[in-house]
Amino acid sequence: MGDEPLEDRVARLEERVGRLEHVRPRPETEAARPETDETFWALNALKDLVDEPGAVLFTGSVTLPSGEHYEWQQGHPVDDLLADDWSQAAETLSALAHPVRLLLLREILHGARTTAELAAHERLGTTGQLYHHLRQLVAAGWLRTTARGRYSVPGERVVPILTVLAAARR
C-alpha cells in the first residue's frame, strides 16, 4: 500500500466510501425484500462490502405520524471511528441527555412544530425553559428553525435520533 501511487489509493478509498454511502432504492413490494429469514442479513451484506477491520452502518426507512417519510443510511470505517477524538461528540450527545429535550424531539417528530404547540405540553416547563432547551437542540444540530417560532428535525437527523434511542434500549 505504501508503494501504491496516490491516485490509485484515493480511487480505492473513494470506491470503499461509495459502497458505504450507497443507498439502495426503497423496495416497492415484499418480493423486493431479502428472501431470507437470516437474522444477520444486513450485517452479512455489510461484511461483503468492506474489508477488515470493518465498518459501522446504520440505516432506516421512517414514516412519521405526520406522514413525512425519510430514508437515511450512514456508514463509517472502524479505523476512522477509533481514530476520532470522541470528546468532539460530547456536545452533540449531551444535547440529547435531558428528558425535556428528548420529549421535545418526540413531540416535534409527532407533528408539534410551533413554540405555542410545544408550550401547551405540561411537561415541557415554562416558556423560558422551553426556549433554553430548543436553543440547545438547535445548536447541536438536532433541530432546525424553519420559521419564526417553528421547529423541525432536519431530515438527515431523523434516523440518527431513532438509532441513538434504539441503541439506548436495554
C-alpha positions in Angstrom: 0.0 0.0 0.0 2.8 2.4 0.8 4.3 2.0 -2.7 1.0 2.3 -4.4 0.5 5.6 -6.3 -1.5 8.2 -4.5 -4.1 8.3 -7.3 -4.7 4.6 -7.0 -5.0 4.8 -3.2 -7.5 7.6 -3.5 -9.5 5.8 -6.1 -9.7 2.7 -4.0 -10.7 4.7 -0.9 -13.4 6.6 -2.9 -14.8 3.2 -4.1 -14.9 1.9 -0.5 -16.6 5.1 0.8 -19.0 4.9 -2.2 -20.0 1.4 -1.2 -20.6 2.5 2.4 -22.7 5.5 1.4 -24.7 3.7 -1.3 -28.4 4.0 -0.6 -30.5 1.2 -2.2 -33.9 2.1 -3.6 -36.8 1.5 -1.3 -38.4 -1.9 -2.1 -41.8 -1.4 -3.6 -43.0 -4.9 -3.0 -42.5 -7.7 -0.5 -40.7 -9.6 -3.3 -38.0 -7.0 -3.4 -37.1 -7.6 0.2 -34.3 -10.1 1.1 -35.6 -13.6 0.6 -34.1 -14.9 3.8 -35.1 -15.3 7.4 -31.4 -15.0 8.3 -31.1 -12.8 11.5 -28.0 -11.0 10.4 -28.7 -10.5 6.7 -27.8 -6.7 6.9 -24.6 -7.4 8.8 -23.6 -10.1 6.3 -24.2 -7.7 3.4 -22.0 -5.1 5.1 -19.2 -7.6 5.6 -19.3 -8.4 1.9 -18.8 -4.8 1.1 -15.9 -3.8 3.5 -12.5 -5.1 4.4 -11.2 -5.7 7.9 -11.3 -4.2 10.5 -14.8 -3.4 9.3 -17.3 -0.6 9.4 -20.3 0.6 11.3 -23.5 1.2 9.4 -26.9 2.5 10.4 -29.9 2.8 8.1 -33.6 3.4 8.4 -36.8 4.0 6.4 -39.2 6.0 8.6 -42.7 7.4 8.1 -43.6 9.8 10.9 -47.1 10.2 12.4 -47.2 13.5 10.4 -46.8 11.5 7.2 -43.3 12.7 6.3 -41.1 9.9 5.0 -37.3 9.8 5.5 -34.7 7.3 4.4 -31.2 7.5 5.6 -28.0 5.4 5.6 -24.7 6.3 7.1 -21.5 4.3 7.4 -18.1 4.8 8.9 -15.0 2.7 8.6 -14.0 1.3 12.1 -10.5 2.8 11.7 -11.9 6.3 11.4 -14.2 5.9 14.3 -11.5 4.6 16.6 -9.1 7.3 15.5 -11.6 10.1 16.1 -11.4 12.4 19.1 -14.6 11.2 20.8 -14.7 14.3 23.0 -15.8 16.2 19.9 -19.2 14.3 20.1 -19.8 15.3 23.7 -21.8 18.5 23.0 -24.0 16.8 20.4 -24.7 13.8 22.6 -25.2 15.9 25.7 -27.9 17.8 24.0 -29.9 14.6 23.9 -29.1 13.8 27.6 -32.0 15.6 29.1 -35.6 14.2 29.4 -37.2 17.5 28.4 -35.1 17.7 25.2 -36.0 14.1 24.3 -39.6 14.9 24.9 -39.3 18.0 22.7 -37.8 15.9 19.9 -40.5 13.3 20.3 -43.3 15.9 20.1 -41.8 17.6 17.1 -41.4 14.2 15.3 -45.1 13.6 16.1 -46.1 16.9 14.4 -46.0 19.6 17.0 -43.9 22.3 15.3 -44.7 25.7 16.8 -43.5 27.1 20.1 -47.2 27.6 21.0 -47.9 23.9 20.4 -44.9 22.9 22.4 -45.6 25.3 25.2 -49.0 23.7 25.6 -47.4 20.5 26.7 -47.4 20.5 30.5 -44.1 18.5 30.9 -42.0 21.0 28.8 -41.8 23.6 31.6 -42.0 27.3 31.4 -41.6 29.3 28.2 -38.1 30.3 29.3 -37.1 26.7 29.9 -38.7 25.7 26.6 -36.6 28.2 24.7 -33.5 27.2 26.6 -33.9 23.5 25.5 -34.9 24.5 22.0 -31.7 26.5 21.7 -29.6 23.6 22.9 -31.1 21.3 20.3 -30.7 23.8 17.5 -27.0 24.4 18.5 -26.3 20.7 18.4 -28.0 20.3 15.0 -30.8 18.1 16.3 -33.4 20.8 15.4 -33.7 23.4 12.8 -35.7 26.7 12.9 -37.9 26.7 9.9 -39.6 30.0 10.5 -40.2 32.3 13.4 -41.3 30.1 16.3 -41.4 26.9 14.1 -39.1 24.0 14.5 -38.3 20.7 12.7 -35.9 17.8 12.9 -33.7 18.0 9.8 -34.4 15.1 7.6 -30.8 13.8 7.8 -31.2 13.7 11.6 -34.4 11.7 11.9 -32.9 8.2 11.5 -29.8 9.1 13.6 -32.0 10.2 16.5 -34.0 7.0 16.3 -30.8 5.0 16.0 -29.4 6.6 19.2 -32.7 5.8 21.0 -32.7 2.2 19.7 -29.0 1.8 20.9 -30.0 3.1 24.3 -32.7 0.4 24.8 -31.8 -2.5 27.0 
